[in-house]
Amino acid sequence: MKKVAFYTLGCKLNFSETSTIARQFESRGYKKVDFNNSPDIFIINTCSVTANADKKCRKVVKEAKKISPDGYVAIIGCYAQLKPKEISGIPGVDAVLGASEKFRLLDLLGTFVKPAQPEVLVQEVTNADTFAHSHSMGDRTRTFLKVQDGCNYNCSFCTIPLARGKSRSDSIDNIIASAHKIGQTEVKEVVLTGVNIGDFGIQEGRRKERFIDLVKALDEVDGLERIRISSIEPNLLSNDVIEFTAQSKRFVPHFHIPLQSGSNKILKAMRRRYERELYVDRVNKIKELMPHCCIGVDVIVGFPGETEEDFLDTYNFLNELDISYLHVFTYSERTNTHALEIKPVVPKEERAKRSKMLHILSDKKRRYFYEQQLGKEYTVLFEKDINEGQMEGFTENYVRVTAKYDPLLINELKKVRLSHINDQMLAEVEDVEEYVTH
């Protein structure tokens, strides 16, 4: 029995796809093992969001060759679609598979005999036009369920449409069938993932269904305790989705809404499909219906043409907004994107300075949000990872909680009261024991 190991770089969507490919291997008689357990085959699923993709990929391949010098190394994912020749030149790589090939790698690579020269199996991204169902299973206390892939937007900084192709979705019927299967397992939380999930509903090139209808259908699936919506564009986060979430049985009060810039000038240069006024409207609507809702924000610093004044515009905008945390991305140049034509380029040291300022702001926002939840009761999904006798988990509104390790609590939803915030920016709880079901 050949041993296979997987390594995933990047987003929740990549994790869902890696998990699905791993199950394909297991169904064919391969044994899935940890990366450092001398595998015969390594499958590395890559990301292309930042300029570090090349560096990270090389590092993982180098580690793989140290662990199993004769191991077969296949690279898949977004970076593989965008830079196949570059990857095939990395010492130790045996195969590179693109977006329309990765789910067929068992058939395409056959016996995984190391070739004399790396095999590059990458077609034009236009061939990635069918939806490949994926969900993660057995890896975490939550499952990432892929409902949509690809993107029809052409933001000037982004390579995802080049790496994943046009927007396309699974059908609601298929997703509900998967959700029922997940509901029969021990999984307590499902995270809906995709590239642009608010654009859900496009099948065979035309819109057939809507995201709100998927949300309503999933809310009726017995066995699912919690459903979390991952990143959703502000212009696609409609009032009906917000209103339904506010009174839903299963959807939790947590939205992650990309902003990218608080300057309308920069948003226009980024080719985003909204202005900051719409973003304010979305945040206000959420907080009006769910004051305790957690709102996460993606923001990019150092985009070409971003002056100090533009950055301060973004900083002040975020400072005044009732949000909970930031994911800060330092702009990095990506091949074949329109942003490369925009001048002037912001110096790297200036990008780093702006990034640091927003990271500090994010910490302040998170602490303030956590403080607002103290003394209140929430339900925590505890995870199996243990650190120095402590276990952690998230409340429904995404407060990270720590508690004394108790094996009865692992993968359990338990009601707790948040008491205070510790030095690690984790919420501590009181009277956990009295809520445990013995």
Buried (B, 14 or more C-beta within 10 A) or exposed (E): EBBBBBBBBBBBBBBBBBBBBBBBBEEEEBBBBEBEEEBBBBBBBBBBBBEEBBEBBBEBBEBBBEBBEEBBBBBBBBBBBBBBEBBBEBEBBBBBBBBBBBBBBBEBBEEBEEEEEBBBBBEEBEEBBEBBBBBBBEBBBBBBBBBBBBBEBEBBBBBBBBBBBBBBBBBBEEBBBBBEEBBEEEBBBBBBBBBBBBBBBBBEEEEEBBBBEBBBBBBEBEEBBBBBBBBBBBBBBBEBBBEBBBEBEBBBBBBBBBBBBBBBBBBEBBBBEBBBEBBBEBBEBBBEBBEBBBBBBBBBBBBBBBEEEBBBBBBEBBBEBBBBBBBBBBBBEBEEBBBBEBEEBBEEEBBEBBBEBBEEBBEEBBEEBBEBBBEEEBBBBBBEEEEEEBBBBBBBBBBBBBBEBBEEBBBBBBBBBBEEBEEEEBBBBEEBEEBEEE
